[in-house]
Amino acid sequence: MLTTLQRRLLAVVPLALTTMASTAWGETYYVDFTGGDDVHTFVEAQNQTTPWKTWEAFQGTNGAAFQSGDRILFKRGETWKRSDYGDCFRPSAMDGVTFGAYGTGDRPKIDADNDTAHTDGMYVGYNGAATNILFEDIEFTNSVPKTTSGYLVTAHEASHHLTFRNCHFDATQMDTTIYADINETLSISSDYLTIDGCSFVGAPPYNRHAAYAGGQYARFINNYVKGFGVSGLKLNGDTCQYGTIAHNVIIDANVNIMLGESRYADVYGNISILTATAEGTSNHIRVEDDDGVDDQMPRNNKIYNNTFVGNGAANVIMVRSRKSGASFDAWDVHQDNEFRNNIWYLVNEDADFMTMLGEGASYPMPSDYSLFHSDGDFVWRNNGTDTTDLAAWQTSENAPPGFEEHSLVSTADDVFEQFVVDSEDPDDYRLSVDSIAIDSGQPVSSLTLNNGGTITDFFGNPYSTNDIGAIAFGSGEECEEAESCNGQDDDCDEQVDEDWPTLGDPCSAGVGECQASGQVVCATDGLDVICDAVPLPAGPEICDDGLDNDCDDEVDEDCDGAAVSDEDSGCGCRVGPGAPTASLWGLWGLCCLIGLSSRRRPKSPPRRRVRAARPREKGIDSI
């Protein structure tokens, strides 16, 4: 059975599937670097036997020749390098077109393949706005170590409604020996950017952001991000508002989640991990302005039901809020960024550091219903003053009303079901059955998202109870079509072993003196229930004790009448061991004698005489 991480990271594993056509699509065009030729016409390129070779055949002004619903598919296992053409991939002047993959093998690769400043692997809309474009099952990489600034993917601001689905971004070769001013993986400032089910792998500290969105309505959902020098997922820009960061795993960026000049963003259902190998002083989430302009401070962002796990040798700053540049009262700026129902879990005693603020004139943001866990004393900081007392932090200088009023502190190891230090598998962050986080949060029904809809957990499931953290209790288990008897909710109907109503009832096994008590339990194969009682061993039958000693469901059957039961005599008479003494005889004795005399001993079974078989004469019957 696949782990949750494997299921969520299928985008990283090449899919050996052929993209299937649909009646909803327009025309489909094929591109094959090894077997193609750019001299083929648009009609010829619709046949896999006569594909184009490169993007030069259709990009630029040719983009206008495509209609909404058309698909351009790159052959799996092939690579297209910028150095082969002297220019990057520039899908432009088109609307409603899908770029995907066909065939079997690894994803097709778009390789920036350069060390030249300000050059990109793909620039969407360079020669005219590209809108409503889907990029699916493609890998973007730079196979040459990057020592200058540049992007793997960027887009012109006029190109909006861009979606990247199940794509892989390999930025490991963008690990430079200098800190480039602009060394980004995906940076797009246009509106309605969606990144869904993609994976980003970097090599800190030099490459900067994994995914950077500066426009409105950006959506980062269901992604895996690891290892970036500045931030993992970032919302920032003068017009950046109504973004969504949900259901992601972000690991070991300098700042896993960055809300710069972001307004009205929803951040929920994420698992943020800082391992022991994280670079320097790392942050799970930072809410701050970038340029110190008063009217561009982050406001009204909602950070609900996330799980933040830290294990760093240096201080791990769980939340950082700061004001750059000019000093002003940041109370009015930060008080409307809300934190609710988040788990802050630290496993390194040397890294127990939690703050809702950093440098400058910043004050705590409204936060409540948190669960704080530490191996040692949890350290909170407010305006440069440290404390290990949650109550002191709750009432510290400039703390908002109700600050962490309902929050909890735990040092127990039962928050998670099977916690593993530095694990990247979301399965290791499920709540245990005894977790203090279960039903201890603010009612989810009272939490409203800026972008509408309902808060869902990491697996996309609603919270049936008001749990704290990114994973609702019991969520994410794989559902089977039928229930098995195994103590689990296999068919995901919130009932356990409901098809066996006698489960747990008392039961017995064996007869007579061999009978033992037990209860009804699940059979080993999970298909039925059995009684777990084990019969006692049988012994020889003992005469005249009225018991079934040999456990054959008969009493004193081998005693040849030596014992007479109450029913036999009519007087309760017994002879042999335990019979009344002579002094007790009288009328009772007379009755007993009459009863005995009237009882006939059972006859012995008749003996069968066995006669030897007579030799049979040969005849017609014996032939």
N, C-alpha and C positions, 0 to 999 in steps of 0.2 A: 504494500500500500504506500502511495506517495506521501511524503511529509507535506505539511502546509507550505513550507518554503519551496519545495520542488514544484508543487502545483502552481504557486504564485510566480515562480521563475521559469515557467515554460517558455517565456519570451527569451530567456538566455539560451535555452537549448534549441538548436536548429530543428525545425519541424520538417519532417519528410512527407510533406503534403503538397498536393497540387491545388492551386487556387481554383476553385470551381466557379463556373460562370453562373449567372443568375439572370432571370428574365428581366430584372430591374436594371441591369447594366445596359450601357450603349455598346460601342465597339471595344474590342480588346486588342491591344497591340503588344508585341513581344520584342524583348531586347536581349541579345545573347552576345557577349563580348567575343567568345571564341568562335561561335558558328554564325554570327550575323554579319550584315553588310549595310552600311548607311545609304547605299544606292537604291535600296528597295523602296518602293512606293508605300504610301499609307495603306493601300489595299493589300499589298504583298506582306506588309508587316503584321497583318492580322492573322497570318498563318505561322505556326511555330516552325515550319520548315524554311521560311524566308524572313527571319527576324531582322530588326535593325541591330547594329553593332554597338553604338554609343548614343549618348544623349544629344550629341551634336545633330542628329537627324531630326530632332523634334523640338529642342528647346529654343528660346528666343522668340522670334516672330512667328515661328511655326506653332507656338502654343495656341494661337487663336484658331487653328484648324481643328482643335478638339472640342467636343461637345460635352455638356454636363452628363455624367453617367459613364463616360469612357474610362477605360483602364489601361495603364501602361505597366506591364509586368516585366521585371528583371529576372533572369534565370538564376536559380539557386546554385550556389557553388562558384559563381563568377564574381570577379572584382573589377570595378571601374575606378581607375586612378586619375587624379587631376593632372598628373605629370604626362599622361598620354595625350592630353588635348591642350594643355596650357591654360585651362580655364576650369572653374568649378562647375558643379551641377547647378543650373539656374532655371528651375521650372517657373515660367512666367506667363503672363497674359492668358490665363485660363481660369475656368470656374467649374467646380464640381467634378474634378478628375481625381482618380485614385492611382497611386503608385504602389505596386505590390510585388509579389513574387510568384513564380511558377516553377514546376519541376520538383525535384527532390534534392536533399542535401542541406548544406549550410545556407543561412540567409545570404542573399546577394549583398555585396559590400560596396559602399560609396566611400572611397578612400581619399582624404584630403592630400595625403602624400606630399607634404611640403614643409619647409622651414622658412618660408617667406613671411614677412610681417603683413598683418591684416589680410591674409588670404583664408579662404573658408573651404570646407568640404562641400557645403550646399548653401546657396543664397536664394531663398524663395522670393520671387517677385522682383528680381533685379532689373528685368527688362519690361516691366509692367505687372500690375497687381495680380497675384494669384489668390483666389478666394475659394473657400469651401473645398480645400484640398485634403485628402487623406493619404498619409504615408503609413504603410502597414508591412510588418515582417521584413524590415530592411535594417542592415547594420551600417552605422556610420563610425568611421575610425580615421586615425591618422597614423600610418605605419612608420613615419619618419619622426624621430625625436624632435620635439618642438622647442626651440630656444627663443622664439619671438612670439608676438601676440597674434591671436587669431581665434576663429571659431570652428567647431565642427559643423554646426548648423546655425544659421541666422535667417532673418526675414526682413523685408522692407515693411515699414509700418503700415503701408496701405494694404498689405496682404493679410486678410483676417480670416477667421474661422479655419484655422489650420489644426489638423489632428494627427498625432503620432500614436499609433497603436501597435503593441507587441514589437516594438523596435528595440535595438540594442545599440548603446553608445559606448564605445571603447575609447577612453581618453587616457589610457595608461602611458602612451608615448608622448603625451603632452606634459610629462614631468620634466621640467626644464631646470637649468642651473641658475636661472635668474627668475625673479618674481615678475612675470609679465604684467603690464598694465591691463591688457585684455587677453586673457587666455581661458576662454570659456568653452563649454561643451555645447550647450544649446541656449541661445540668448535671443528672445523674440519679444518685441515691445508692442506688437499689434494685438488687437482685441480678439477675444474668443479663441485663445490657444488651449488645446486639450492634449494632455500627455497621459495616456491610459495603458497600463500594463507593460510599461517599458523598463529597461534596466540600464543603469548608468554605473560605470566602473572607472574610477580615477586613480591617481597616484599622488597623494598629498606630499608636501605642502604647496606645490607650485601651481598646479592647475586650479582654477578658481571655483566657478559655480558649475554644478551639474545641470540644473535647469533654472533659468532666470526668465521671469515673465514681468513685463512692465506695463501691460495694457489692462483692460477691463475683462472681467469674467474668465480669467485663466483657471484651468482645472488641472491639478496634478493628482491623479487617483490611481491606486493599485500599482505603484511603481516600487522598484528596488534600487536604492542609491547607496553607493559605498565609496568613501575615500576621496574627499575634495578639500582643497586648501582654504577656501573661504566659506562656502555654504553648499548644502545639499540641494534644497529646494528653496527658492527665493522669490518673493513677491515684492517688487519695489518699482517706484516710478511716479511721476507727477500725476498720472491718470490711473494709477494702479488701484483698482477697487473691485469689490465683489468677487474676489478670488476664492478658490477652494483647494485645500490640501487635505486629502482624506485617504485612509486605508493604505498608507505607504509604509515601507520599512526603510529607514534612513540610518546609515552606520558611519561613524568616524569621519564626518566632515568637521571642519573647525567650528562651524555652526550648522547643525543639522537642518533646522528650519529658521529661515530669516524672514521677518516681516519688517521691511524697511519703511518706505512711505506708503505702506499698504493701508487701505481703508476697507472696512466692512468685509473682511475675509472670514471664512469658516475653516477652522483647523480641528479635525476630529478623527478618531479611530486610527491614529498613527502609532507606530512603534519606533521609538528613537533609541538607538543603542550607541553608547560610547564605550569601547573596549579598552583594555589595558594598553593597546598599541596606538590609541588615538594620539594625534600630534599635539603636544603642549597643553595649554589650558583650553579645553574645548567646551562648547556650549550645546545644550539640547535645542534651545529656542532663544532667539534674541528679537526683541521688539525695540526698534530704534530708528531714528532718522539718519539719513546719510549726509545731509548738507547743512543742517542747522537752521533751515528756513521754517519759521513758525507755522506757516499754513500747510506744511507738508509732513507734519508729524503723524505717526501711525495712530489711527483712531478706530474705535468700534469693532475691533477684531475679536473674534470669539474662539477660544481655545478650550474645547470640551472633550472629555473622555479619551485622553491619550495616555500611553504608557511610556515613561522616560526611565531608562535604565543606564546607570553610569558605573564605570569601573576604570578609573584613570589614576595614574601615579601622581599627576598634578591635581590641583583643584578642579573639580567639575562644576562649572557654573550652570545650574539647571535652567534658570531664566535670567535674562539680562535685559534691562531696560535702561537706555541712556539717551541723553540729549547731546548732540555734537554742536560745536560752534557757540553761538550766542547763548548766554544764560538767561533763563526765564523760568517762571513757576511751572514746572512740568506736571503738577497735580491736575490741572485742568486738561492736560494733554493725555495722560496715561490712565486716568481713572475709568475710562470707558472701554478699555481692553480687558475682557473678562476671561478668567481661568476658572473652570469648574470640572470636578470629577476626574482629576488627573492623578496618576500614580507617579511618584518621584522615588525611585528605588536605587539606592547606592549600596555597593557591595565592597567598596574599598574604604577602610576606615580613614586613610589618609586623604580621601577625596570628598569627605562629607561636607559639602559646601552648597548652600542653597540661598539664592537671592532673587528678589523681584526687581532689583535695580543694579546699576553699575556706577559709572562715573557721572559727573555732572549733577544737575539739579533734578534728579529723578526720584520718585517716591513709589512706594508699593502700588501695584495695580490691583484692582479687586480680584481676590482669589478666595475660593472656599470649596469645601467638600473635597479636599485633597487627602491623599494617603501618602505619608512620608515613611520611608523605611531606610534604616541604616544598620550596618553591622556594629557601629559604635554610636557615639553621640552625634546626632544630626546638628549641623551648624547652620544657623540662619544669619543673614547679614542685612542690616538696614542702615543706610547712610554711614557706612564704615564701622558700625558697631556690631560685633558678633555675639550671638547668644545660642545656648543649647536648650533654651526653655521656649517651647512653642507659645506658651501663654504670654511670655515677655515680648515675643515677636508680634503676637496678635495685637498688643496694645502699644506697640512702639510708636515713635514719633511719626506723625503724619499718616498713620495707617488708616485706610478707609473704614467706614463703619461696617462691622460684620466681617472684618478681615480674618479669614481662616477660622471663622467661628465654629464651624462644624467639622473641621479637619481632624484627622487621626494620625497617630504616630505608632509604628509597629517595629519591633525588633525580632518578631517571630519569623521562622523560615517557611511558614505555610501560606504566604500570600499567593504564590504561584504553585500550580500543580506539580511541575517537575522542573524547577528553575535550574538552569545550567549557566555558570558564569561565562560571559562573553559569547553566549549562543546567538546566532543570527536566525534561528528558526522560530517563527512566531508561535509554534506549538508549545514552546517552553515558557510562554508568558500567559498561558491560560490560568484562570483563577482556580485555586484548589477548593474542594468542597467546604473546607473550614476557613476560607479566606475572609479576613475582616472587611475586604472591599465589597463583598456581596451585599447588595441592597443598603449600602451606607452612603450613597451619593445623593445629590439633589435630583428630585424626580425629573427624568428626561423629558416628560411631557411638558414641563415648565420651562425648558430651554428651547428658545427659538433661534433658528439659523438665519443669518443675513440673506441667504439665497433661497430660503424656503425649504420645504421638505422636512424629513425626520432624521434625527441623528441615528446613524447606524454604526455598528462596531467594525472592527478590522475586517471581518468576513462579510460585511454588508448586511448583517442581521440586526433586527431591532432589539432593543433592551427590554426583556420581559420583566426584569426587576431593575431597580435603580443602582446598578453596579458602578463602581469607580474603575476607571481604566479603559484600555482600548478594546478589550475582548470581554463581551458579556459572558457570564457564567454558563457553561455548557454549549457555547456557540462554536460553530465551525467544525463539528464532528461530521465525518462523511456519513451520509444517509444511505441505508440499504432499502431495497424495495419491501422486504419483509422483516418483522421483528424476530430476533433470536432471543433465546432465554440465556442471558449472560450478564444481567445487572446493568445493561446500557440501553439507551434510547436509540436503537438502530434505525428505526424508520422516522426519527425526528418529529414525533408528534407530542413531545413533552411528557410522554409516559414511558415507564420502564417495565418491560416484561409483562405488558398488560394482557397478553394472550393466554396467560397462565394464572387464572384467579386463585388457584389453590396453593400457589407458591408461598412457602412459609408456614403452612398449616401443619399441625402435629400428625404424625403417622407412625406406623409400626411395621415390623417385619418379623416373620417366623410365627410358630404356633406353640402352644403349651409352654413348657419351661424355657423354650428357646426364644420366646418373643422379646424384642427389644424396641425401645421407643426412639423416635427421631423426628425430623421435619421434612417437608417437601422441598426439594432443591432442584436446580437446573441440571439436566443431563449434560454430560461432557460435550456432546455434539451440538448443544444449544437448541435442539429440535423438539425437546419434550421435557417433562419433569419426572423425577424419581424420588423415592424415599431414601434418605441417607442412613436409615437404621440398618445395622448389621446384626443378623440373628446370632444368638448365643449357640455354642456347640451343644449337640444332643448327647444325652447320657443313656445308660441302660434303664429299662423300665423297672421301677421299684413297686413291688406289690403292696396293696393295701394302703397307699398314701393318697389316693384320689387325684394324683397328678399325672400329667402327660410328660413323663420324663424323657422319653425317646423322641418326642416332638413329631409324632405321626398322626396327630389329631384324634388319638384314642387314649382312654384312661384305663390302666391296669388290665390291658387286653391279653396279656400273657400269663395271668395268674390262675386260670382254670377254675374260677368261681370262688377263690379264697377270700375275695373281698366282695362285700355286698353293700350297695349304696343305699341311701335313704329311700330312694324311689323303689329299689328292689324289695326292701323289707316292709316298707310302710310304717316302720317304727323308729327309723333312724338307727337301726342295729348295725353294728360292725363286729367282726371277729378278727382275731389276730392282733397285731400291734395296735395299741390304743383302745382296746375293747373295755367296756365297763367292768369293774371288779364285782365279785360275787355279792358283796353287801348291797349293791345297787340293783340286783335282780329283783324281781317281783312280778307285778303285772307287766311291767316293761319287758322283763326277761321272757315271760311267757309269750308275749307278742313277738318277741324277737325269734324265739324258737319256732313258733308257727311260721313266721316269715321265712326262716331258713329252710324249714322242712318242705315248704311249698315251692322253693326255688329249685329248679332243675339245673344241674351243671350242664354247660354246653357240651355237645358231643364233639368228639375229636373228628376231624375231617376224615372221610372214608379213604382207605388205602386203595390205590389203583393197581390192578394187576396188569403187568406189561407182558404181552405174549410176543415171542420172537417172530419176526416176519418169516413167512413160509417162502421158500424159493419158488419163483414164478416160472412156469413152463413156457418155453418159447412158443409163440404162436403168431398169428397175424398181427395181434396188438403190440407185440414186442419188436416188430420189424421197423 
